[in-house]
Amino acid sequence: MSAAVLTGYKCNYCRQTYLNSSDLCGKCGSTASLFEFELPDDGSIVTFTTVWRGVDYLPQPYTLAVIDLGGEIQVLGRVKRGGQGIAINQKVRYAGKDEYGHIFELS
């Protein structure tokens, strides 16, 4: 797999960071365009849960986690565990995105 890149958007005025583009900054209300930039691909787990009975289209169990990307932004995504344990503050790396959301791997 080639190196996955996670992009974010930042307000030109107040510098608030978002994962998705918008025509309006939710923090300052500016209607100036948000500019796109590359987010860090390394982060750490803030909190997580393992889903034992979930949606039919994802193999179960799967782990969802909130990932802090160096204080820039927090992102919800699935964590590929590969049978390994998982813990708060554990380091992860962005692995890409599929039709169901962002995917991270344990570092």
N, C-alpha and C positions, 0 to 999 in steps of 0.2 A: 504494500500500500504506500502511495506517495505521501509526503508530508502534508497533513491536513492543515488548513489555515482557517482560523476563526476570526471573522471580522465583526467589528462593532461600529457604532456611530456616536459622534460627540457633537454637542451643541456648540456653535460658533461663539456664543455669548457667555454662557455660564459654565461651559465645559462638562456638563452632565453627560454620562456615558450610557448608551443603550445598546441592546443586542439587535434590535430591529430598527429600520429606518422609519421616519415619520415626518410629517409636514409641520409638526408643532412640538416644541420642547415641553415635556411634562413638568419640568421644574420651574423654568422662568417664563414660559408661555411664548417665547420667541417663535416667530414664524420663519426665521431664516433657516436655510437648509442645514441639515446635519451633515457633517463630513464623515466619510468612511475611513477606518484605519484598522490595522491588524492588532488583534488582542493577543496577550501572551498565551502560549499553548501549554504552559505549565501552571498548575494550581494546586490547591489543597481542599480536602473535603471539610465542609462546614458542618453538615449533618447528612444522614442517609437513612434509607429504609429498604428492606428487602420485601419485594412483592411476591407472595406465594401463590395467590389466586388473583390474576389480573386479566387483562385483555387477551383474547384468543390469538391474536396475531403476533404476540411476542412469546418466545420460549420462557417458561417459568421454572424456577424463580428468576427474577431479575432485580437488580439493585438500582434505585434512583438516588441521586445525591445532589446537593447544592454544592457547587464548586466555586471557591473564591479564586479569581484570576489576578492575584497580586494586588488586591485592594482596588482594582480598576472597576470590576463588576462581578456579580455572582450569577452563575448560570446553572439551571437545572438540566441534568442529563443522566443517561444510563452509564453505569460503570461496568466494564468488562472485568470480571474478577478472576476468571480462570481457575476457580477452586481455592483462591487465596482468601485470607481473612481481610477485613476492611475495618478502618478506624477513623475517627475524627482526627483532623490535621494530617492525614496520610496524603502523600504527594500523588498527583495524577497528571496525565498528559492528554491533551486533546487528540482524539483519534479520527474524528470526522463526524458526518451527519448522514442519517438515512431518512427515510420518509416518516419515521416516528420521533425523530429528535436528535439531539447532540449525544455523542458517545465519547467517553473518556476511558483510558486504560490506567491501571496502577503503575506507578513509576518504580 
